[in-house]
Amino acid sequence: MGEPILKAADVPTGLPANKQEAVVKSELDVDGVTWNVTCVSMGNPHCVTFGLLVDELNLAEIGPKFEHHVMFPARTNTEFVQVCSPSHLKMRVWERGAGATLACGTGACATVVAAVLEGRAGRKCTVDLPGGPLEIEWREENNHIYMTGPAEVVFYGSVAL
Ligand SMILES: N[C@H](CCC[C@H](N)C(=O)O)C(=O)O
């Protein structure tokens, strides 16, 4: 999946960098509620927030408020993450331009990077998404992220042209 981009201006986010050039566990005000977020680009912008029971989240209500927040000039994908253990994360995603989806590979990678930066998890995690689990590893020796998961037929279709 390549290397994460952490420099705030390149994510991009207007939140000020607080860990070298990165935005890690920073306060973001969303309609009067303060969230702690870590911002990661995987070539596309991600905002990751931890500490929730993700099943209880009203994603359709809160997701668009992150996506269109003034601190994300290119809008953002947002991952809402529950830490089950230091090697097991559970995540729901609101995708920029798409809304709630069953899975997001770049989002799972951004989630592990954010979890490592926040000291919540190790570099190798299982990330549970609504569509199933992915194995993500952010390797220290080369800074690259590796994603492993099954490839399965979901449906067949045909289109008359
Ligand atoms: N679905 C893709 C990411 C699409 C993200 C898109 N919503 C964006 O705004 O860049 C994935 O699995 O990584």
The ligand as an SDF file (V2000), in Angstrom:
LIG
                    3D

 13 12  0  0  0  0  0  0  0  0999 V2000
  -12.2750    2.4120   -1.3360 N   0  0  0  0  0  0  0  0  0  0  0  0
  -10.8810    2.7730   -1.4370 C   0  0  0  0  0  0  0  0  0  0  0  0
  -10.6320    4.1450   -0.9360 C   0  0  0  0  0  0  0  0  0  0  0  0
  -11.5100    5.1520   -1.5590 C   0  0  0  0  0  0  0  0  0  0  0  0
  -11.4240    6.3930   -0.7870 C   0  0  0  0  0  0  0  0  0  0  0  0
  -12.2230    7.4520   -1.4330 C   0  0  0  0  0  0  0  0  0  0  0  0
  -13.4940    7.5240   -0.7830 N   0  0  0  0  0  0  0  0  0  0  0  0
  -11.4580    8.7310   -1.3100 C   0  0  0  0  0  0  0  0  0  0  0  0
  -12.0410    9.7150   -0.9470 O   0  0  0  0  0  0  0  0  0  0  0  0
  -10.2630    8.7610   -1.5590 O   0  0  0  0  0  0  0  0  0  0  0  0
  -10.0830    1.8210   -0.5940 C   0  0  0  0  0  0  0  0  0  0  0  0
  -10.5640    0.7450   -0.2930 O   0  0  0  0  0  0  0  0  0  0  0  0
   -8.9790    2.1400   -0.1920 O   0  0  0  0  0  0  0  0  0  0  0  0
  1  2  1  0
  2  3  1  0
  2 11  1  0
  3  4  1  0
  4  5  1  0
  5  6  1  0
  6  7  1  0
  6  8  1  0
  8  9  2  0
  8 10  1  0
 11 12  2  0
 11 13  1  0
M  END
$$$$
